């Protein structure tokens, strides 16, 4: 099927955002179109459909077998599409939900904004740093409400943990660590041969702006995350969740630099990303790490949780499930402080707060799901307020992990100018901040 260029499509939707949008009252239903309904898209359907003031009126996927079940889940009356731009042409849609593979996010986000839709887009925000910056620019130009799917921003126990860190309960944080451990040895996702796509899958459209490639069962649907043309692997998938919390808790939105080492050491499948990798980011007065191990599933730390913040007065552990968080205070006694200077006295007071916090609730529990994030988006579509994770925030958190991906590729420490969004010590790395889309795709 012939596809218009971005310029042609842009002209078709140049009626302006206002022409597409309707003013929503507090009691109006927000009408959604969902682009990508497999796996994460299916989870988002669950998160949105529990809200009575939300109606999913359109669904889109290039894998047609996904659509009947998705339509049934939302009541059976949604209009279904294979071409996302036709969905965006529907003037009755208030907002688009994008849950496609990473290499599609930028194109669909920009087109949705220009079609006058507010946008919920899954993380990682983009495949490249340059794409993310363009998404921020277009969202600002079109004045759209945006939410990036870093849903821990809307999780009460994470919000509370971050506030406690920022309020000094564990003192000055000098190291923040995060982990993802899983044993996929020896075969991982296997080594299927290239072949024909399954019935109902438009493989060329699935590839979209990515380089032309033969169909391989491991390269599409969820397994695309193991291939660098479509994703940054678990570094950008789960790592972006964790770096988002780290930057939020530190009150810093960008690292000064990053190094990353790793390789395919043990797993024998056809992935092209590491099975073992560690990234280290440098922030003002703090280091942050993400450890990915796909050849060992043992507990990451003393509690087996996914994140730890080590401060001068204690350590906070944060789980990725429903365990919540826990504070382990440092074992410092008053008599160990040689002189109670004003600084020492304040440190001792803060340490006491950390001990008290641990005694009151040694573990603050709660679910870490997407429902509250979806609810926040719907509220902001109606009120036009800023969401818990607008595109600029999602871009900054995604940038940290994409920069680590570049450091791994370049095999060196990369110094980062966050204001200019440029690497300052490797000009060749700057050439990788964007990539050339396959014809006819152009980012508007």
C-alpha positions as CSV (number, residue, x, y, z in Angstrom):
1,X,0.0,0.0,0.0
2,X,1.5,3.4,-1.0
3,X,2.4,5.6,2.0
4,X,2.4,9.4,1.9
5,X,5.5,11.2,2.9
6,X,5.6,13.1,6.2
7,X,5.2,16.3,4.2
8,X,2.1,15.1,2.6
9,X,0.6,13.8,5.8
10,X,1.6,17.0,7.6
11,X,-0.4,19.0,5.1
12,X,-3.4,16.7,5.5
13,X,-3.5,17.4,9.3
14,X,-2.6,21.1,9.1
15,X,-6.1,22.1,10.2
16,X,-4.3,22.9,13.5
17,X,-4.6,21.1,16.8
18,X,-7.5,23.2,17.9
19,X,-9.6,22.0,15.0
20,X,-9.3,18.4,16.2
21,X,-9.7,19.0,19.9
22,X,-12.8,19.5,21.8
23,X,-13.1,21.2,25.2
24,X,-13.7,18.6,27.8
25,X,-15.8,19.1,30.9
26,X,-15.2,17.4,34.2
27,X,-18.0,14.8,33.4
28,X,-17.0,14.2,29.8
29,X,-15.5,10.9,28.7
30,X,-12.0,11.1,27.3
31,X,-12.0,9.2,24.0
32,X,-8.8,7.3,23.3
33,X,-7.2,5.6,20.3
34,X,-4.6,3.0,21.2
35,X,-1.8,2.3,18.8
36,X,-0.2,-1.1,19.5
37,X,-2.3,-3.5,21.5
38,X,0.1,-6.5,22.1
39,X,1.8,-7.1,25.4
40,X,2.3,-3.6,26.9
41,X,-0.6,-2.3,24.9
42,X,-2.9,-4.9,26.3
43,X,-1.7,-3.9,29.8
44,X,-2.6,-0.3,29.1
45,X,-6.0,-1.3,27.9
46,X,-6.5,-2.8,31.4
47,X,-5.2,0.4,33.0
48,X,-7.5,2.7,31.1
49,X,-10.7,0.7,30.9
50,X,-11.2,0.6,34.6
51,X,-12.0,4.4,34.4
52,X,-15.6,5.2,33.8
53,X,-14.8,8.5,32.2
54,X,-12.7,6.9,29.6
55,X,-13.8,5.3,26.3
56,X,-11.5,3.5,23.9
57,X,-13.0,4.1,20.5
58,X,-10.2,3.0,18.2
59,X,-7.5,0.4,18.1
60,X,-4.5,0.0,15.7
61,X,-1.9,-2.8,15.2
62,X,0.1,-4.1,12.2
63,X,-0.4,-7.6,13.6
64,X,-4.1,-8.2,12.9
65,X,-4.6,-11.3,15.2
66,X,-4.1,-8.9,18.2
67,X,-7.1,-6.8,17.3
68,X,-10.2,-9.0,17.9
69,X,-9.2,-9.8,21.5
70,X,-8.3,-6.2,22.2
71,X,-11.7,-5.0,20.8
72,X,-13.5,-7.5,22.9
73,X,-11.7,-6.2,26.0
74,X,-12.9,-2.7,25.4
75,X,-16.5,-3.6,24.6
76,X,-16.4,-4.7,21.0
77,X,-17.4,-1.3,19.5
78,X,-14.0,0.2,18.7
79,X,-13.0,1.0,15.2
80,X,-9.9,-1.0,14.2
81,X,-7.0,0.1,12.0
82,X,-3.8,-1.2,10.6
83,X,-2.5,2.2,9.6
84,X,-2.0,4.5,12.6
85,X,-2.4,7.7,10.6
86,X,-5.9,6.7,9.7
87,X,-6.6,6.4,13.4
88,X,-5.2,9.9,14.0
89,X,-7.5,11.3,11.3
90,X,-10.5,10.4,13.5
91,X,-11.6,13.8,14.9
92,X,-13.6,12.1,17.7
93,X,-10.4,10.9,19.4
94,X,-9.1,13.2,22.2
95,X,-5.9,11.3,23.0
96,X,-3.6,8.7,21.5
97,X,-2.0,5.9,23.6
98,X,1.2,4.7,21.9
99,X,2.5,1.2,22.9
100,X,4.5,0.2,19.9
101,X,8.1,-0.9,19.7
102,X,10.7,1.8,20.6
103,X,11.7,2.7,17.1
104,X,8.1,3.8,16.3
105,X,7.5,6.1,19.2
106,X,8.9,9.3,17.8
107,X,7.0,9.2,14.5
108,X,3.7,8.3,16.0
109,X,4.1,10.8,18.9
110,X,4.9,13.7,16.6
111,X,2.1,12.8,14.2
112,X,-0.4,12.5,17.1
113,X,0.5,15.9,18.5
114,X,0.2,17.5,15.0
115,X,-3.2,15.8,14.7
116,X,-4.4,17.6,17.8
117,X,-4.3,14.6,20.1
118,X,-2.9,14.5,23.7
119,X,-0.5,11.6,24.0
120,X,0.4,8.8,26.4
121,X,3.5,7.2,25.1
122,X,5.4,4.2,26.5
123,X,8.9,4.3,27.7
124,X,11.7,4.4,26.7
125,X,10.5,7.6,25.0
126,X,12.6,7.2,21.9
127,X,15.3,5.1,20.1
128,X,17.7,8.1,19.9
129,X,18.4,11.2,21.9
130,X,17.7,13.4,18.8
131,X,14.2,11.9,18.4
132,X,13.4,12.6,22.0
133,X,14.4,16.3,21.7
134,X,12.2,16.6,18.6
135,X,9.3,15.1,20.5
136,X,9.6,17.7,23.2
137,X,9.7,20.5,20.7
138,X,6.6,19.4,18.9
139,X,4.7,18.8,22.1
140,X,5.5,22.3,23.2
141,X,4.6,23.8,19.8
142,X,1.2,22.0,19.7
143,X,0.5,22.5,23.4
144,X,-0.4,18.9,23.9
145,X,-0.8,17.1,27.3
146,X,1.8,14.3,27.4
147,X,2.5,11.4,29.7
148,X,5.5,9.1,29.3
149,X,4.9,5.6,30.7
150,X,7.4,5.8,33.6
151,X,4.5,4.9,35.8
152,X,6.5,4.8,39.1
153,X,6.1,8.6,39.0
154,X,2.4,7.9,39.9
155,X,3.1,5.1,42.5
156,X,2.4,6.4,46.1
157,X,5.2,4.4,47.8
158,X,7.8,5.6,45.2
159,X,6.6,9.2,45.6
160,X,7.0,8.9,49.3
161,X,10.4,7.3,49.1
162,X,11.7,9.9,46.7
163,X,10.4,12.7,49.0
164,X,12.2,11.2,52.0
165,X,15.5,11.0,50.1
166,X,15.1,14.6,49.0
167,X,14.2,15.7,52.5
168,X,17.5,14.2,53.8
169,X,16.3,11.2,55.8
170,X,19.3,9.1,54.7
171,X,21.7,12.0,54.5
172,X,23.7,12.9,51.4
173,X,23.4,10.2,48.7
174,X,26.7,9.4,47.1
175,X,25.7,6.1,45.3
176,X,22.5,4.9,43.8
177,X,22.4,1.4,42.3
178,X,19.8,-0.5,40.3
179,X,19.7,-4.1,39.0
180,X,18.0,-6.4,36.6
181,X,19.0,-10.1,37.0
182,X,17.6,-13.0,35.1
183,X,19.2,-16.3,34.0
184,X,18.5,-17.0,30.3
185,X,21.4,-19.4,29.7
186,X,22.2,-21.2,27.6
187,X,19.8,-20.6,24.6
188,X,18.0,-17.4,25.6
189,X,15.4,-16.6,23.0
190,X,16.9,-19.2,20.6
191,X,18.2,-19.0,17.0
192,X,15.2,-19.2,14.6
193,X,16.1,-18.9,10.9
194,X,14.9,-16.0,8.8
195,X,11.7,-16.8,7.0
196,X,8.2,-15.5,6.2
197,X,6.2,-13.5,8.6
198,X,3.1,-15.1,10.2
199,X,-0.3,-14.5,8.6
200,X,-1.7,-11.1,9.5
201,X,1.7,-9.4,10.2
202,X,2.7,-6.5,8.0
203,X,6.4,-6.9,8.4
204,X,7.4,-4.0,6.3
205,X,5.2,-1.6,8.2
206,X,6.4,-3.1,11.5
207,X,10.0,-2.2,10.4
208,X,8.9,1.3,9.5
209,X,11.8,3.7,9.7
210,X,14.3,0.9,10.7
211,X,16.6,-0.6,8.2
212,X,15.2,-3.1,5.8
213,X,15.6,-6.6,7.2
214,X,14.5,-10.2,6.6
215,X,11.7,-11.4,8.9
216,X,13.0,-13.2,12.0
217,X,10.7,-14.4,14.7
218,X,13.0,-13.0,17.4
219,X,13.0,-9.5,16.0
220,X,9.3,-8.6,16.4
221,X,6.5,-8.6,18.9
222,X,8.0,-8.5,22.4
223,X,11.4,-10.0,21.4
224,X,12.4,-6.9,19.5
225,X,14.0,-5.7,22.8
226,X,17.0,-8.0,22.2
227,X,18.0,-6.1,18.9
228,X,19.6,-2.7,18.8
229,X,17.9,-1.5,15.6
230,X,14.6,-1.4,17.5
231,X,15.5,-1.0,21.2
232,X,18.3,-0.5,23.7
233,X,17.5,-3.8,25.4
234,X,16.9,-3.9,29.2
235,X,19.3,-0.9,29.6
236,X,16.6,1.4,28.1
237,X,13.6,-0.8,28.9
238,X,14.0,-1.3,32.7
239,X,17.0,0.9,33.1
240,X,15.0,4.0,32.2
241,X,12.5,3.3,35.0
242,X,15.3,3.1,37.5
243,X,17.3,6.1,36.2
244,X,14.1,8.1,36.2
245,X,13.7,7.4,39.9
246,X,17.4,8.1,40.6
247,X,17.4,11.5,38.8
248,X,14.1,12.4,40.5
249,X,15.5,11.5,44.0
250,X,18.8,13.3,43.4
251,X,17.0,16.4,42.0
252,X,19.2,16.2,38.9
253,X,17.9,15.7,35.4
254,X,21.1,14.7,33.6
255,X,24.4,13.1,34.3
256,X,27.8,14.7,33.6
257,X,29.0,11.6,31.9
258,X,28.7,7.8,31.6
259,X,30.7,4.7,31.0
260,X,29.3,1.3,30.1
261,X,30.9,-2.1,29.6
262,X,29.4,-5.4,28.7
263,X,29.1,-8.2,26.1
264,X,27.4,-11.4,25.0
265,X,29.4,-13.7,27.3
266,X,27.2,-16.7,28.0
267,X,23.9,-16.8,26.0
268,X,24.1,-18.4,22.6
269,X,20.9,-16.9,20.9
270,X,20.9,-14.4,18.0
271,X,20.5,-11.3,20.1
272,X,22.9,-8.4,19.4
273,X,22.8,-6.8,22.8
274,X,24.8,-7.9,25.9
275,X,23.8,-10.6,28.3
276,X,26.0,-9.0,30.9
277,X,26.4,-5.2,31.3
278,X,27.1,-2.5,33.8
279,X,26.6,1.3,33.2
280,X,28.0,3.9,35.6
281,X,26.7,7.5,35.4
282,X,28.4,10.5,37.1
283,X,26.2,13.1,38.7
284,X,27.1,16.0,40.9
285,X,28.5,14.4,44.1
286,X,27.0,11.0,43.3
287,X,27.4,7.9,41.1
288,X,24.5,5.8,39.7
289,X,24.7,2.3,38.3
290,X,22.5,-0.1,36.4
291,X,23.6,-3.8,36.4
292,X,22.0,-6.1,33.8
293,X,22.7,-9.8,34.2
294,X,21.0,-12.3,31.9
295,X,23.2,-15.2,32.8
296,X,22.5,-15.3,36.6
297,X,19.3,-14.8,38.5
298,X,20.6,-14.6,42.1
299,X,19.4,-11.8,44.4
300,X,20.9,-8.4,43.4
301,X,21.5,-7.1,47.0
302,X,21.0,-8.0,50.6
303,X,17.2,-7.8,50.3
304,X,17.0,-8.9,46.6
305,X,15.4,-5.6,45.7
306,X,16.0,-3.6,42.5
307,X,17.3,-0.3,43.8
308,X,19.4,1.0,46.6
309,X,20.3,4.6,47.6
310,X,23.3,4.8,49.9
311,X,23.4,8.0,52.0
312,X,25.6,9.2,54.8
313,X,22.9,8.4,57.4
314,X,21.4,5.3,55.9
315,X,20.5,3.1,52.9
316,X,17.1,3.1,51.3
317,X,16.0,0.0,49.4
318,X,13.2,0.2,46.8
319,X,11.5,-2.8,45.3
320,X,10.1,-3.2,41.8
321,X,7.1,-5.2,43.1
322,X,4.8,-4.6,46.0
323,X,7.4,-4.8,48.8
324,X,7.7,-1.0,48.8
325,X,10.8,0.6,50.4
326,X,12.9,0.1,53.5
327,X,15.4,2.3,55.3
328,X,18.4,0.8,56.9
329,X,20.1,3.5,59.2
330,X,23.8,3.8,59.6
331,X,25.0,2.4,63.0
332,X,26.4,5.7,64.3
333,X,26.3,6.6,68.0
334,X,26.2,10.1,69.4
335,X,29.5,9.5,71.3
336,X,31.2,8.6,68.1
337,X,30.9,12.3,67.0
338,X,34.0,14.0,68.4
339,X,32.6,17.5,68.5
340,X,29.0,18.6,68.2
341,X,29.5,21.3,65.7
342,X,26.4,22.8,64.1
343,X,27.0,20.5,61.1
344,X,27.5,17.4,63.3
345,X,24.4,18.3,65.4
346,X,22.3,18.6,62.3
347,X,23.6,15.3,60.9
348,X,22.8,13.6,64.2
349,X,19.2,15.0,64.0
350,X,18.7,13.8,60.5
351,X,20.1,10.3,61.5
352,X,17.5,10.2,64.2
353,X,14.8,10.9,61.7
354,X,16.1,8.0,59.6
355,X,16.0,5.7,62.6
356,X,12.5,6.9,63.5
357,X,11.3,6.5,60.0
358,X,12.5,2.9,60.0
359,X,10.8,2.2,63.3
360,X,7.5,3.6,62.2
361,X,7.4,1.7,58.9
362,X,10.3,-0.6,58.2
363,X,8.7,-1.3,54.8
364,X,6.2,0.9,53.1
365,X,4.3,-1.4,50.7
366,X,2.0,-0.8,47.8
367,X,1.4,-1.9,44.1
368,X,3.6,-0.5,41.4
369,X,1.2,-0.7,38.5
370,X,0.1,1.5,35.7
371,X,-3.5,2.3,36.7
372,X,-2.6,5.4,38.7
373,X,-0.5,6.7,35.9
374,X,-3.3,6.3,33.4
375,X,-5.7,8.0,35.9
376,X,-3.3,11.0,36.2
377,X,-3.2,11.3,32.4
378,X,-7.0,11.3,32.1
379,X,-7.2,14.0,34.8
380,X,-4.7,16.2,33.0
381,X,-6.4,15.8,29.6
382,X,-9.5,17.3,31.2
383,X,-7.8,20.0,33.3
384,X,-4.9,20.7,30.9
385,X,-2.5,20.4,33.9
386,X,1.0,19.0,33.6
387,X,1.1,15.2,34.1
388,X,3.3,13.4,36.5
389,X,5.7,12.5,33.7
390,X,5.5,15.0,30.8
391,X,7.6,14.4,27.7
392,X,10.5,16.6,28.8
393,X,10.9,14.6,32.0
394,X,10.6,11.3,30.1
395,X,13.2,12.6,27.6
396,X,15.7,13.4,30.2
397,X,15.4,10.0,31.9
398,X,15.5,8.2,28.5
399,X,18.5,10.3,27.5
400,X,20.6,8.9,30.4
401,X,20.1,5.3,29.3
402,X,20.5,6.1,25.6
403,X,23.8,7.8,26.4
404,X,24.9,4.7,28.2
405,X,24.0,2.7,25.1
406,X,26.3,5.0,23.1
407,X,29.1,4.6,25.6
408,X,28.9,0.8,25.3
409,X,29.0,1.1,21.5
410,X,31.9,3.6,21.6
411,X,33.7,1.6,24.4
412,X,34.6,4.8,26.3
413,X,33.5,7.3,28.9
414,X,31.3,9.9,27.3
415,X,31.2,13.4,28.9
416,X,27.8,15.0,28.4
417,X,26.7,18.7,28.0
418,X,23.0,18.4,29.0
419,X,22.1,21.9,28.0
420,X,23.5,21.5,24.4
421,X,22.7,17.8,24.4
422,X,26.1,17.0,22.9
423,X,28.9,14.7,23.8
424,X,31.9,16.9,24.5
425,X,34.8,14.4,24.2
426,X,33.8,12.2,21.2
427,X,32.5,13.9,18.0
428,X,31.8,10.5,16.4
429,X,29.4,9.7,19.3
430,X,27.4,12.8,18.3
431,X,26.8,11.4,14.9
432,X,24.8,8.6,16.7
433,X,22.4,10.9,18.4
434,X,20.1,10.5,15.4
435,X,19.9,8.0,12.6
436,X,18.7,8.1,9.0
437,X,15.2,6.8,8.6
438,X,14.3,4.4,5.8
439,X,12.3,5.9,3.0
440,X,9.7,7.3,3.0
441,X,9.7,8.0,6.7
442,X,10.7,11.4,7.9
443,X,10.3,12.8,11.4
444,X,8.2,16.0,11.1
